[in-house]
Amino acid sequence: MEKILVFGAGGFIGTYLVDRLLESGYEVVASDNNDICSEYYDSIGVDYVKLDITSQEEFRKVSNRQYSAIVNLAAMQPANVSEKNYSSVDYIRINVLGTLNILNFCIQNGVKRFVSATSHRNTQGLWYQKKPIREEDGRSLKYSGQYSMFSISESAAQDCILHYTEEYGLKGIILRLPPVYGYGPHTEIFMDGKPIKTGFRIFIDNAKEHKPLQLWGNADIGRDVVYVKDVVAAFLQAIRKTDVCGIFNIASGYKLSIREEAKIIADVFWEGNSDPVFIDLPEKENNIEEFVYDISKAKEELEWIPLYSFKDMLLDTIEEQKKDKYHYLIEKRKIQLQNN
């Protein structure tokens, strides 16, 4: 049985990934920097190790085993950072130094396969082109705003992975992700350091309560979003495809407009005999920037395709919520919001 070590296993994507790995017959060691998820992993019989990736000494906790691959989902992200806890140093310490520590662990312990998630934010300067962004288009960072240090640190981490791939023969794969949706904590996030309810969550709440769905600004602009189960399927392929390395866009490849998002949400959540109500408010800014990604490289080299449409995602999310298997993710977010 192949053994996979997952850093960031206490997060949204990490939790779904560990579950999928177990279903696929892998043995998993799960790791994160807190104990919030330890009870959950104990309950499903997964070996859980609390570990701080910024400390080289901490890696001794997981060094007495052999791994077929290591997955890194541990990162400092703006959506999880309050205004008072913002630190440019922490972005570098966690996202860059943490990644380097994991890469060195791979080399020192003969791990041949390394798969890491990265945000799409360091392509922000390309979005104005209004066309699907390919991997070979490179990066274009914005050096102001809440995502600047995040993008700088993630870009440096990507370069470290590519360096170790070239220099040491490590098979490194970087999966570049747009917003990832699903049953989890992402409906309440920090924006510019302040807690907010996302527009996605507001649409759902209003549809359930038969309140008008307000469409701010230009409601015909859109974004590329992807379902968490499609994302973990890509991670599984990245682990299996031992001859592949480099950067891959893992997205839907489809630009979902605000108007379309609202209508599909209403179709799923607006129950009863009345028709949903939509109100266009073009005078109000929606702060949405358009982007969409070309996923042909992932289709060809990873043999991966997204299976869930936006409506499929909503329907499956409802089923996941009924199961309540990952309820600790919601509790974790509540604790995070309360403590910040």
Secondary structure, DSSP 8 states (H G I E B T S, - for coil): --EEEEETTTSHHHHHHHHHHHHTT-EEEEEESSSTTHHHHHHTT-EEEE--TT-GGGGGGGTTS--SEEEE-----GGG--GGG--HHHHIIIIIIHHHHHHHHHHHTT--EEEEEEESGGGGGGGGG-S-B-GGG-----SSSTTHHHHHHHHHHHHHHHHHHHHH--EEEEEEE--EESSSSTTEEEETTEEEE-HHHHHHHHHHTT--EEEES-TT-EE--EEHHHHHHHHHHHHH-TT--EEEE-S-S--EEHHHHHHHHHHHH--SSS---EEEETTS------B-B--HHIIIII-------HHHHHHHHHHHHHHTTTHHHHHHHHHHHHH-
